[in-house]
Amino acid sequence: MHAIILFAHGSRDPLWHKPIQAVAERIVQRSPTTVVRCAYLELTEPDLPHVAKALVDEGATSLCVVPMFLGVGRHAREDLPELIRVLKIDHPSVDIQCQPAVGEQAQLLDLLADIALS
């Protein structure tokens, strides 16, 4: 089983996570058989290690982490690679990949420019 983990920063605000969950819902609408979960770096549960473990326990053999960061700061450059390194150690039989942050994706940058111009 392949699973996608949408990975975001987190916030104390209980409504902050709604856009991340909305992306997960849209993924499932477009691809009903795709397994997708949300995970957070801090201030919001669940965290990445717990989500990855739960997915592996459910039978995931590959995980794709999608960093939902517009800016590529310390969390994306330093914290996330370390989390991925530990996940690969903890789950050696699982193929774990990490995409570039969404803020580095040309498609999203083009969409944001289109929105700003509309």
Secondary structure, 3 states (H helix, E strand, C coil): CEEEEEEECCCCCCCCCHHHHHHHHHHHHHCCCCEEEEEECCCCCCEHHHHHHHHHHCCCCEEEEEECCCCCCHHHHHHHHHHHHHHHHHCCCCEEEECCCHHHCHHHHHHHHHHHHC
